Amino acid sequence: MQSIFRRNKLLLVSLLLVTLFTLVGCSSSGDDVSEVTTGTSKLNVIVADSVSIQAVTDDFTPTSIEVVVTNESKAEDTDSQTASLDDGKQAFSFNDLMKGVKYNVTVNIKDEKDYTVFTDTESVLIKDQDNKVTLTPKVADAEGIIVNFKDIPVGSSGEVVLLPINESADIVIDANLARASIKAQIPGNDYTLQVKLDGEVVKEGEISLLPGRVSVVKDTLDLNDGIKHLGEIETTWQVPGPALSVDDKNGDFVGALNLTLYVDKNVTEARYTTDGSDPQTGTSFEYGEDITIGEGAAIGDKVVLKLYAKNASGGETIQEYSYTKAYDEAIPSDSNSTMPLGAVYTPEYTSFRIWSPDSSDVKVIVDGQEYDCTLLSTFEAKGFEYRNVYHAKVEGDLAGKEYQFIINGNKVRDPYGVMVKYDEDLATGAEGDSRQENGADLTVNTGSSANIVMDLGKADISWSRRPELVEREDAVIYEMHVRDFTIADNSGVSADRKGKFSGMVESGTTIPGTDVKTGIDHLKELGVTHVQIMPFYDFATKLNHDTGQIYNWGYDPINYNVPEDRYSMSPDDYEKRIEEVKTMINKFHEAGIRVVMDVVYNHSYDKEMFRDITGEYYTENDLSGCGNSIDTGERMVSQMILDSLDYWVDQYNIDGFRFDLMGIYHTDEVKRWADYLDDKYADRNLLIYGEPWAATSDDLEDEKIRKGHIYELEEQHVGVFNDSIRNAIRGEMNQAGGGYIFGNGGAEDIMIGLKGSLADGVPSGPWAAEFTYDPEQTINYMSAHDNLCIGDKIKADIDAGNIQPADAMSISKLGIGVVLTSQGIPFIHGGDEMLRQKDNGTELAEQAHNSYMWGDSINKVDWNWKQEHKELFDYYKALIQLRKDHKAFRLTEAADINEYVNLSNDGDVIISMINGDEIADEDWGDIVVVYNPDDAYNYSLPTGTWRKVFDNSGSVNEVISDNNVTVESRSITIFEGTAEGDLTPGDGTDTEEDVVYTHWKLTFDPALYDLDPAVIADVHLAGGMNGWDSADHTYDLVKQDDGTWTATWSVDELIEETEFKWIVDGEWTPGGTGNNLVVENSQDGIEGVVQE
């Protein structure tokens, strides 16, 4: 690039005559005003040649010289003279200037395009005579710079910088105008121009800013083309018109179109029209002004928007945008669906819509014919703005037709699809990819990626009345799996319905040859209010060659809005498949049972589902442990989830959602989903809850759902699984050890759970045991599909010699007793009421803790369990009924719990005293509940009149004649009556005062993990306190003489509720255990202590 300042390129321009003027007159004393008299005088102006005037580039040549004389106090008093440089004129004379007045004298050297390239100004006071001034022209400043852009990444902020740095030339990019501009004076010079986005340089090149003009970068810079180094940047120098823009430049729109107009802020005039007429006579507007167009337009009409602007330099700009009205409304009233994207069906046409933020190469194949998709203007539905949606409007009734989107030449799934093409070869596992998973050889496929247009009106049914749910705390949730529930030979379900949607609700079934009820009649007999059905949308097909079966829990999502074909009796009849699901839900409703859907929006089975649409669906790191995780931080992705939830509630009459790995989601987005659903379906009291954790650590933990954050969603009625009470009740997840019901302590944590895990103020951390503001926010449980079910946990402790087989029944009763009498919402894992065991003694027993793909033999519900453990079933049934009958165990207000539920403990025995009169409990007065995990316990009831109403045998009605009673071992016992005086904590017991621990003592016992203590050389901790760094030895334990390892840390060093794992000789989770431990008293090997 040619420099305007390179000395070896100087070209001396002979502007001036060699001869100097000789001025005649008296000697002057400078600015001595005393010599000034009234009248006029003459001024001689000399343009000096002491500084050479340069022809700065080959692009222009200085051609003229102009001298201007202006009265400082009277601007209209101006005179000027102009000469061609070819004339060689050096001196200029101005007559009749006012004596005693100051004049500004300016010389401008101009080029052939009339830009001032050299200039100088001096001030002179006019005296009687001898007035002269010498001007020395210098290179003029540049008047500014303009850079235009395209494809500015959404949400980015940027600037243009000129180096060497000049503060006035750091220009913020206006993304709305796709322009950076500065109209201030900048020294004419060679610069390095840099474009920065979010602080990072994305473009860089060399540029000359020429004097006397605004430089405009000739080419629009594409900020998405990946080209950083630009070399020499070409510029133009015409007076540019102002920038004009509108926020939505797309061709098609829905209903009316809301637009925002943008224009350079220093314009003198800006106007617009919407009828295609001349905008110079239109309506005036300002930067950022909102307008609405197309309100009265008919479908197919074009609306032409024209913009006009003019700036102070006289530059003018006119822009024109054309829009076509495609639809009257985002979701046509005759579409029979709530879906704004996907195949939006009407009998006259179907609108195929897909979000494609990265590519405009979007097509759709419909019934074998390909159509181009065009960008649809931003439109609003459900209070949300949908952007970057491509659509094709295909005429005709297309119900039942196959369709598939294509983006950048790749066939992709429709994330909003409500039905997918059935392929029998894929469904039977005959085709697929071979892979290994958890030691098993699998053949896996994800079915067809083609979708089906559905007229959902043809799959509708006549709905029965939904069961009443006055308060969410009235719920009793029962977890079940479609196949497991009825697949066993002894389920009594018709052979063709076993393992199907319809089998779930077949009535009149019993164990063959008996009157023992099975299936839905079993659930009615048990008394649960809700079933939580494990995933029944479309998921991956896994043929496990070790079992010879296709089996899946369903946590491998493929199509979020499509019912799983494997559970349907008519998978290839799409309307029938939908009807089967709706009929199942309806029959549950007729049985007085609501339906909660287990949903897994946190990941897709693999990235094939969304990868070729856009990477925006996924987080940067895998937070699910399944290879990917969905990013609810992208609002269109979050809205897809909300639209899916809305669809299931609207179309299938779903009564709530259980969210898998809810901790992957942003708290604000879950709040938005719940607000929408609670508002739209305000009369339904939907249940919304989930797992408040992710599978891996997350840098955005403070923004995500966590147990300790759920109080923020109190008004949205969102709850989470309470792992604190679960851990306290049962102890270890996948092996023997620990647990209140096994006699291993933890009363303090049980007491927190009994009162609904209420927080006093903001919870102490993300995993705080006291975390709710409303009892409906805690889902209390001891067992679920993950980890060992409670029957297998009891078996593990029997096998370890910790308990006797005879203890199994009472331990199970005590566990569910805690769950069903705790404030909050109780949750039962299906089969626990029959002491379900997956460890059946076969080679698959080792998969009992995670049986997700291991087939029927260890997963099916064996209905003989109900006969064998009738005592336990009856206990569950009686306790559920007791909870329903008595408000005392399902209070809805934190204030009532804090005031009327009083707890105390005598060692591990817990006494709960509830003032039933104050809470208006049905038929009961004062209530005393004794929780005893140990041997028989002698207890003195408060003075008053009492009867025993519940014990290990179930419901009883025994009048108490002597207030000194014996409570059975491993039991809960409930007394009802009237206490004399106030019912206060400590009545009848020796109460231990609350202890404030100063330290945590941790003990690692190799024997618990079947490890030889003699060969262990190192034990330390890795967890939340050190970023899970297994190489960090900050938390080392010391070996003791008995082979155990111990260490003690203060509560400031090791915070309560911190999760961790043992690291033994550099290895994680010795003995194959996969669960984190938590710093709390209920955990084996962790003891709170007080030290001076």
N, C-alpha and C positions, 0 to 999 in steps of 0.2 A: 504494500500500500504506500502511495506517495505521501510523504509528510508535508504539511503546510509550513513546517518550521525547519526543515533540513537546510543547513547553511550551504551545502554543496549544490543546492538546487536554486540558489537565489537568482532572481532575474531583476536587475535594476531597471526600473521603469522611469524613463526621463519625463517626469511630470513637470519639472520646474525649470525656469530660465536660469541661466548662470548669473545674469546680472541682478544685483540687489537694488532695490529702491533706495534713493537717498532722500531722506525726509528733511524738509526745511522748516525751521521754527525755533522758538525759544527753548531754552533748557527747561526740562520738566522736573518737578519734585515728586514724581510718582503719583500717589493718590492724594496729594495735598488739595483737599476740597476748597481751601481758601482761595485758590487760583481759578476756581471754576466760576464762570459767569453764566448768565442766562443766554438762551438762543441755541443754535445748532452748531455741530462741528463734523469733521470728517474722520473716518477710521480707515486705516490701511491694514489689510490682512495679508500676512505672508505665510505660505505653506512651505515649511522647511524641507530640505532634502537630506537632513543629517541622518535620518533613518530610512534605509532603502524600503521601498514598497515592493512587496513580493507578488508575483503571479503564483498563488499558493498551490494550485493544481492545474492540470490540463483541462479541467472541466469548466473553467471560467477565466476571463481576462479582464482586468480593470479597464474601464472605458471612459469614465467621466469623473469629474470632480465638482462637488457642490459645497458652497460656503453659505451658511445660514446665520443671520444676526437677529437676535430676539431680545426685546426689552424684558428684563427680569420681572418687573412689576406690572407689565402690561403685555400679555402674551400675544394679543392680536397685532401688536406693533412689531412686525417681522418683515425682514427683507432677505432675499437670497439671490445668489448668482451661480450659474452653472457653466462649465466649459468642458469641451472634449479634451481628453488627455493628449490627443494628437496636436492640439493647438499649442501645447507647451506653456500654458499660462500658469504663473506662479504667484502673482500678486493680484489682490482684489481690493477695490476701494468702495466704501459705503458713505454717502453724503447724508446730510440733514439728520444726524443723530442728535438726540437731546443731550445738552450739556448737563453734567451732574447726575446722570443716570447710568446704572450698570446694565451692560448687555452681555448675554451669553453668545459666544461665537463658536460655531461648530463646523468642522470640515468632514465631509463624507466622500470617500472614494468608492464608487459603485462599479459592479461588473456588468457584463452584457445583458444579464437578466434583471438588472436594477436592484440587486441585493447590495447592501452596504458591507464592504469587506474590510475597510480601514476607516478609522474615525479618530477625532480628537476634539475636545471642547475646552475653552478657556473663558474666564469672565474678565471684562474690562470696564473701567469707569471712564466715561467720556469727559474730557476736559476742553479747554479753549482750543488747544492745538497740540500737534505732535502726538496724536493718538495712533498707536500701532499695537498689534499683537501677532505673535508667531505661533503657529500650530504645527505640531509634529504628529502626523497620522500613525496610529498603532492598529494592529490587527483587531478587528471587531469581535465581540463575543458572539457565539452561536446563540440562537433564540430559543432552543429547546430540542426535544427529541420525542418521537412517537414510535412505539413498537406494538404491532398487532399480533395476536396469538389465536390459536385454535386448539381444541381438545385439552383444555385445562382440566386436570383431574378434579373431580367433585370433592369439595371440602378442603382443597389445598389453598394455602396463602403463599404469595410470592412477591418478588421485587426484582427490579432491574437495577444493576449497579454499574457505574462507570469507574474504572480504575485508570490512573491514580484516583483514590477516593475523593469525591467532592460531595459534601453532605447534601447539597441541594440537588444532586443528581441521583440520589437513591430513590427510585420510583416504585411505589406500591402498584402491583398489578390489580386492576379492577376486573375480576373474573366475570362480572355481569356484562361488561363491555368488551371483554377479551382484549384489553388494551392497557398499556402503561404509557403515560405521557407526562411531560413536564414542559411548561411554557416559560420557565424562568431563564435568565441569561446564564450561559455556561461558557467558560473559556474555550474558544476554538482550539482544538488540539486533536492528537491521535489518542484513542482510548482503547482499553480492553472492556468490552461489554459482557457482563455476566447476567444470566437469568437464573434466579434462585427460586426453588419451590420448597417450602417448609424448611428453609435454611440450607438446602443442598443445591449446589450448582448443577443445573441440567443443560444449560447452553452457554457457550463461550466463543467469542470471536473478536476480531479487530475492526474498529470503526473510526472514521474521521468525521468529527462534527465541524462543519464548515461555518465560517463567520456570517453573521447577518441573516440567518435563516433557520427555520425549524427543519431538522433532518428527520426524514421518515424512512425507517427500515423497509426496503423495497419488498421483501418477501414476508408473508405471514409466517410466524414461527410455530411449528407443530410441537406442542409440549408432550406428545405421546409417541413420537417416532423413534425415540431412543438415540437420536444423533446429538452428541454433546458438542463436538468441536465444529465450528462453523467457518473457520478461516477468515478471509476478508469479507466483511458484511457490506453489501451494496446499499446505498441510500438514494433517495430522491429528495427534492427540495421545494416542491410546489407548496403553496399554502394549502394545508389539508382541511377538508371539511370535518366537522365534529363527528365523534363516534356515536352510532345509534344501535340499539339492540333491544330484543325482547327475550324474556326468559324461556319461552317455549316456541321453537321454530318448526314444530312438527306439522304434518299435513292433515291429520285426522283428529277429531275431538268428539267427546261425549257430552251430550246435553249442552250446557253453556261452557265457555272456556274463559277461565280467569288468567289474565296475563299481567306481567309487570314490565313496564317500559323503562329503558335506560338511555341516558344521553350524557355527553360530557357536561360537567357541572358549570363550565364557564361560557356556555352558549348564550347568545342574545335572544334566540327564538327557538322553540320546539313545539311542533304540532302533529296531530294525527287524524286520520279518518278511517272508518271501518266499512265504507261502501265503495271503495276503489276510486274515489274522487281525489282531486288534487289536494295533498295534505298541507300545502302552504296556506290554505284558507280554512284549515280544520281546527280542531279543539287543541288548546295549548296544554302542555304537560311538563312535569319536572322529573328529575332523576328518581327512579324507584316508585313511580306512580302506578297504582293497580287499576286495571280496567277489566270489564267483562264483555265478551263478544258472543254472538251466535245464539242469544237467548230465544229469539223468535224464528230461528232458521229451521227449515224442515230437513229431514234426513236426506243427504245427498247434496244439499246446498253448499256453495262456496262462500266464504267470508274473506274479503281482502282487506288487510290492514296495511296502511301506508304511513310511514313516519317521515318527518322533515325536520331538519335543524340547521341553524346558521350560527357561526361564531363571529367574534369581533373582527377577525381578519378578513371577513367576507367569504370564508369557505362555507360551502353548503353541502348537505348530504340528504339523499332520499333513499329510503329502504322500503321494500315491499315484501309482505308475507301473505301466503294464501293458505286457508284452512278449509277442510271439508267436514261437515257434520256427519259422523258415521253412525251414531246411536243416540237415541233419546235419553237413555239412562245407562249407567254402568252395568247394572244387573237387570236385564229385562224382566218385567213382571210376569211374563209367561215362561220363564226359564226353569221354574220349579227347583231352583237351587240358590244357595247363598254365595256361590263361588264367583268372584269377579274376574278370575283368570282361569286358564284351562280351556275346555270346550264349553263355552257358554251357549247352551242350546235354547232355541225357540223352534216352534213348528215351521216357521218361514225361513229361518237361516240359523247358522251356528257361527259364533265369533270365536275363532281360535286365538288364544292370547298366551304369551309367555314373556317372562322378564328376561331381558338380555342386555345387561349394562355394558358389555364389552364388545359386542359385535352387532353390526347391522345386516349381516348375511344370515337372514332368518327365513326359513321356508316351512311349509307344512304340507305333508302328503295326506290327502283325504280321499278315502275309497279309491286309491290308486292314482289320483291326479295331484300334481304338484302346484302349489300356490305360493307366490311371494308374499311375505309378511312386511308390513310397513309400520313405522313407528307411530304409536298412538300418543297424542298429547297427554300430558299429565292430567289424570282425572281423580275425582274423589269418590270414595265409597266407604261406608262404615266409619266416617270421620278420619279417614287416612288418605294421603295422596300417593297414588300409584304412579311410578315413573319408569321410564325406559321399558315400556311394555310394547311388544310388537304384535300385530294382529293381522289376520286375514278373515274377511267376511265372506262366507260361502253360502250361497242361496240354496234353499230346498230343505226338506225334512230329512235330516241326516241321522236320526236316531238309529243306533246299532251299527253305524259305520265305523270302520277302523281309521285311525289317524295317527300321525307321528310328526313331531317337530324335527327340523334339521337346522343346526347352527354351525356355520363354517364347514359345511359338508358332512358333519357328524350327526347321526341319528341320536336323539336324546329322549329321555323320559319326560312326560309332562308332570311336574311336581304337584300340579293341581288335579291330575287325572282322578276320576272317581270310579273308573273301571279299566282293567287291563286285559289284553287279549289272552285267552286261555290256550296253552300249548300242552297237549297231553304228554308228549315225550319229555318235556321239561318237568312237568308236574310229577311224573312218576320217577324222576331221577335218572332216566335212561341216558340223558345227556348232561354234560356239565364239565367243570374243571376239577381236576384231581388236586387235592391239597391235604396237608397234615394239620391237624388242630388238636392240641392237648393230647398228643400221642395217638390219635385215631386217624385212620385213612378215610378220607371223605371224597365224595363226588358232589360238587356244589354248583347250583345255578341260581340265577335271579329272575328266571322266567322271561317272558317276552317284554320288550321295551315299548311295544306299540299299545296305544290306548283305544278305548271305545267311547264313542259319543253316546251319552245316556239321556233319555227322556225319563227323568226321575219320577214323574207323575205316574208312569206305568208300573213303577215298583212300590207304590204307596200302599199302606194298609189302613184299616180302621183302628185307631188307637183307643185303648182303654184308659181309664183314669189312672194318673200317676199316684203311687202311694204317698201319703202325707208325711212330711218331715217338718215338724214345727221348729225345732232347733237342730243345728248341726251336731250338737253334743248328744242328741238322741240316737245317732247312728251307731250301728254295730256292723263292722265291715268284715266280710269273709272273702279271702283270696282264693281264686280257683283257676284252673287251666282247662280249656275246652276239652282237650283229648283225655287228660288224666281223669276227669270227673266221671266219665261213663264208659271208658274203653274196656274195663275189666269184664270178664265173663259173668261175674256175679253182680253186675250193676243192675240187672233186670231191665235194661233199656233194649229196645228193639235192635236187632242185629245191624240193620242198615242205618241206624241213627247213632250207633256208638261212636264216640269221638267227634260228633258233629254238633253244629249249632242247635239243631232240632232235638238232639239227644239230651242237651242240657236241661230242657224244659218239658220233657215227656213226663206226664203225670201218671200216677198209679203204679209206679215201679217199686219192686221190693227185691230183696235177695231171694233168688229162686227157691221155692219150697217153704218160705217163711213169710211172716207179716212185717218184717223189718224194712222200714222205708228207705229208699235210696233216691238219688237224683234230687230234683227240685222239691219233692215231698219231704226229703230229709232236711233240706234247708228251711222249709216252712216249719217243720217240727222243732228244729234247733232254735228258731226265732230271730235269726239275723235280719237286719234291715237293708243291707247293701251287699251285693257281690262285686268284688273287684276282679274283673276277668283279665287274666294275663293276655299279652298282645294278640289281637285277632284281626289286625290289618294285614296286608300282604307282606310276607317276609321270605327270607332266603330258603330255598329247598336244599336240605342237607341229607344226603344218603350216607349214613355211618356204616362203613363196611365191617366194623367190629361188632355191631349189633344186627346188621342186616336190615335196619329200619330207617325210614325217613321220619325224624322226630326233631322238634325244635320248640323251645319255650316261646320264641318269637321276638327276641331282642336283637334281631338282624333285619331292621326295617328296609323295605324296598319301595313300596308305594303306600304312603301314609293314609290315603283316603279310600283304599280298595279293600273289601273284606277278603280275608285269606281263603283261597280256593280249597285248601286241604280240609277245611271244616265244613264245607258245603256239600250237600247231597247232589247239587246240580251246578258244578263249577263252570260249565260251558254255557249255561243259561243265565245270562248276566242279570236280568231282572229277577229271576228266581233266587239267585245268590243274595241279592240285596234284600229281598223279601224274607229270606230265611233269618237273616240277622235281625231285621225289624220285628219279626214274629217272636224270636227268642226274647228280645228285650220286652216286648209287649206281654208275653206270658210271665216273665219275671214280675212285671208290674201287677198283673192280675193276681199273682201270688203274694203281693204285699212287699215285694223286694225291689229296691232300686238297683241300677247298674252303673258301676264306675268302670271306665275304660282305662286300661294300663297303656300309656302312650310313651313312645321312645323317639322323640324328636331331637334328642341330643346328638345323634350320629346317623349315618346311613351304613348299610352293610359293607359297602365299599364306596369309593369316590365315583364309581361308575354312574351313580344316580344323578349327580349334579355336575361332575367335573367338566364335561364338555359344554355345559351351559355357561358357567362362570365359576371361577375360584372363590368368588365372594361368599359362597355358601359356607365355607369352612374356615375355622380358626387356624392360625399359623401353627399352633402346637396341638397335638392329640390330647384332649382332655378326658376322653371317654375310655381310653385303654383298648379301643376297638379299631384303631387305625386312623380315625378322623373324628372331628367334632364340629357341630353346627354352630355358626356364629350369629347369635341373636343381637350382637352389636350392629349388624347390618340391618337397617329397619325393614327392607323388603323381605329379608329372610325371616325376621321376627313376625312380620305380617302374614307370611305364608303359614306359620304355625297357628296364629290366631284364626286365620280363615279356615284352617283344617278343624280346629276345635269347634268353631261356629258351625261348620258343616255337620259334624257328628252330632251335636246337640240338636240342630234344626231337623236334620233328615232322619236320624236314628233314635231321637228322644233319649240320648245319653244323659245320665244324672250326675256326672262328675268325672274327674280325671285324676289318675295317679301318674305323676311324672317320674320317669326313670332318670337318675343322675340329674336332678333338677339344679344341682350346683353348677352346671355348665352355663346356665342361663343368667342373663343380666337381671338384677332385681327390678329395675325400672320397667323392663319389658314384661316380666311376669305380672307386675302390678297393672300394667296396661291391659294385658289379656284378661285378668280377673275383673277389672273394672268394666270392661266391655261385656263380658259374659254375665256378670251380676246385674248389670243395668238392663241388658236385652232380655234376660230370662229371670227377672227379679222375683217371680213367684215360685221359683223352683228350688231355692236353697241348694244350689249345686255344691258338691264337695270338690275342692281343688287342693291337692296336697302332693308331696313328693319327697324324694331322697335329697336332703340338703347338702350333698357332697358331689364332687367330681372324682374321677379315678386317679387323677394326677394333680400336682400343684399348679396354681394359676397365679400369674402376676397381677391379675385383675380381681383377686379374691374379694377385695373390699366392695366391688361393684356387683358381685355375684350372690346368688342365693346361698346362704349358710344358715345353720340353725340359729346362731346368734344375731342374724340380720332379719329373721322372719317377723320380729315385732313390728318392723316397718310396714308390713302388709296386713296388719290387724284389721283395718277397715275393709280390706279386700277379701277377708275370710280365707286366707291362704294358710295352710298348715304344712307340717313336715313330720317325717318319721322321727321318733324320739329314741335315738340310739343310746342315750344315757340310761333311760329306764330299762331298755332291752339288755344292755351290758350288765346293769346292776342285777337284774332278775336272773339271768342265765350264766353269766361269766363268759367263758371262751366261746368263740363262734364255731370252730371246726374241730375241736378236740375237748377232752375232759378238762375240768378245772374251773374253779371260781363259781361265783353266782350266789345270790341271796337264798334262792330256793334250795340250794345244795348245802346250806349251812355255812357259807363262807363269808359272811359279813356283807356290808354294803347298805345297812339300814338307812344311813343318812341320804344316800342317793334314791332309795326307794321312797323315802318321805317326801323328797322334792317332787318326784313323779306323782305321788298320790294327790298332791295339791295342784296338779296341772302344770308343773314346771314353770310356775309364774316367776317373772323377773321383777325385782324391785328396782325400777329405773332401767337404764340401758344395760343389756347383758354384758358380762365381763369380757367376752371375746367371741369369736366365730363359733366355738364349740361349747359354749357355756351350758351347764345343765339346767340353769334357770333362764329360760329364753322367751317365754310367751307373754303376751299382754292379754290374751283371751284363751280360755281352755280349749276352744275349738282348734287352736293352732298346733296342738300336740296329738300325734297319732301314736297311741301307746300299744306296744307289742312286745312279744318275746321271741317270735319266730316268723319267718317269711320264706319265700322260695329260695332266696340266697342263703348259703351256709347250711349247717345241719338243722333240720327241723327239730322241734323240742324232743320228739321221741328218740331220734338218733343221738341228740346231746345226752339224754338220760342214759341211753345204752352205752355211750362212750365212757361215762362216769362209772357205770356198773362194771364195764370191762376193765377199767383202771383200778377197781377196788375201792373207789371213793364212796359208793353207796351200795345198798343191797337191792336185788331185784324187787323185793317187796315194797321198797320205797317209791317205785316208779309212779304209781297212781297218785300218791299224796303230793309228790313233788310237782307233777303236772298240774294238779288241782291248785296248789299254792300259786304257781306261776300265773295261771289264767285268773286266779282270784285277785292278784295284784292288778292285772290289766283291766279287768272288768269293774273294779271298784275305784280305779284312779279317775280323777277329773280329766276330761278330755274326750277323745274319740278312740274307742277300743278297736283293735284289729286282730283278726284270727287267721292264721294260715290254714287253708283247707286241709282237713284230715287230722289236725292236732286234736280235735274233739274226740277222735277215735284212737289217739296215740299212734298216729301214722309213723311208719319207719321206712326209709328208703334203703337202709343197710339191710339187705335181705340175705346176707351171707354168701353171695356169689362173688365172682371176680369183679363185678361192677360196684361192689360196696364202697370201694375207695373213691367213687365218683358221687357218693351220696351228698357231699357238701356243695356240689355244683353239677347237678344232673341235667343240665340244659339241653344236651343232645344225646343222652344215653338211653333213650328208648323207654318202652312201656314197663319193662320188668321192674325197674326201680322207681318209676314215676307214677304209675297208675294208682288210683285209689282202690284199695282192696276192701270191699264192703264187709268182708268177714271181720275186719277190725271193729266194726260197730257192734257186732254180736259179742266179740271177745272182751270189749272194753265198754260195755253198756253203762257201767257205773260212771265212767268218765263222761260219756255223752250226756247222761242224765244230769250230771253236775253242771256241765256247760249250759245245758238247756235251762236249768233252774236259776243259775246265776244271771244269765241273760235276761230272763223274765224278771228277776228281782231288780236288775238295773232299770229295766223299762218301767217297772211299777213305782220306783222311788227316785224322785228328783234329786235326793241327796247325793247321788253318785254321778250326776250329770248336770251340775250347776253351770250356768252360762255366763256368770259375771265374776271377774277376778275379785271384786270387793266382797261378794258373798262368800267366796272360798276363804279369803283371808280372815273374815270375821267369824264365820260359823263352822269352819273345819279346823280343828285343833289337834296337833300331833305331838306325841312324845314317844320316847323309847326307853326300854329297859334292856340294855345290851342290844341284841338284834331283834328283840320283840318290839313291835311297833303298835302303839295304841292310837287309833283315830277316833276322835269324838266329834260328832256332828249334831248341831242344834237343829233338829228336824222341824220343830215348831216354828222357828224363825224363818225357815226357808219354805214353809208350807208344804212339807213332804206329805204325800198321799198316805193317810192312815197311820203314819208313824210319828212318834215324838222324838225324844233324844235317841241318838244312835251311837253305839260303841262297836268298833271293829278292831279285833285283835289279830295281828299278823305274826305267826309264830313259825320260824324256819328251823327250830331246834326240837328238843324233847318236850314232853308235856309241860305245860306252864301254868302255875297257880296265879290267879289274878283276882283282885278284889274290885268288884264293880263299885262305882260311886253310890253313895246312899240314895236309895230310891226304889222304884218298882220296875222290874225287868223281866223280859222273856227272851230266850234264845230263838232266833229266827233262821239262822243259817250256820251250818258247819260242814265238815267233810262229807257228810252223807247227803248234803243238799239242803233244801228248805225244810225247816222244822218249826214247831210251835211249842216250845217248852218253857213253862213258867219257872222263873228262878226264885226259889224260896230262901236260898242262902247266897248272899252276894259274893261269897268267896267261891269262885268257880275254877275248874281245871280246863284249860284249853288244850285240845289235842296237839300232838306233834305235827309239824309240817302242815299247817292248816291256816285258813282264815275262819274266824268265828264272829258272827254278827249278833249283837244284842240290841233290842229296841225297848224303850220304856220311858220313864219319867224320872229324871234325877232331881233330888232335893237341892235347891239352890242352883247356882250357875254351873254349867258343864265346862270345866276348864282343863287344860292340859295338865297331866301329872296326877289326876285323880286316880287312886287305886294302884299307882305304880311308883317305883323308885326311878326318878328321871335323871338321866345323865345330862348335864348342862352342855350346850353347844361348845365345841372345842375349836379354837382358832389355831391351826397348825402353823408352825414356823418353818418346818423342813419336811422334805419327802425322803423317806428311806426306801431304796429300791434293792430288791434281792432277786438275783437270777439263779434258779435251781435247775441244773442240767437234767436232773431226773425227770422233770416234767416234760422234757422234750426227747427222752430216750437217748441222751447223749452221755458219753463217758467223761466224767469230770476230770479224770487223770490226764486226758490228752488235750484239754482245752488250755490255750495259752493266753487268750485275750478275750475280754468281753467289754463292749462299750455300747453307747446308745447313738442312734441316728433318728432324727425326726424333725418336727416343726421348730424345735429350738435351735437347730443348726442347719436348716435348709436341706435336711435329709442327706447330708454329706457323710457317707459311710467311712470315708478316710479321716474324718475329723475325730480326734481322740480327746476332745474337751470333756466328754462325759464318760470317762473310763470307770469301770468297777474294779474292786480289789478282791482277790481270791481269799476265801476263808478256809479254816482247817477242815470244815465239814464238806468242802467241795463246792459250796455256793460262792457266789460273787456278790458283793454289796458295795453301795456308796450312798452318801447322803448329800443332798443339795438343798439350799434354802429355797423358799417359795418364790423368791425373786429371781433366782437362777433357773429354776425349773417350774414353769407356770402351770397351775392346775388346768386340766382339760387338754394339755398338750399331747398330741399323738406321737408315738415313737415305735421303733422296732429294736429288738436286740440284734447286735452285730457280734457274731461269735467266730473268732479267727477269720475275720474278713467276710463272712458269709451272712446274708440276710435270712431272717425268719427260720431259725434252726428247727429241725423236725418237720419241715414242710408246712408250717402254719403260715397262712397268708393274711392274717388280720393284724391291724395296728392295735397296740396297747394305748391306753389313755392314762394320764397321770391323775388317778383318783383312788380312793380307798377301796372301791369295789373290785379292783383289779388284783389278781394274784401277784404277790411279790412287791406290792406298793403299799406303803404304810405312812400315813400322816403322823408326824411326831411334833412335840413341843420341846424346844431347847431354849435354855436361858441364854 
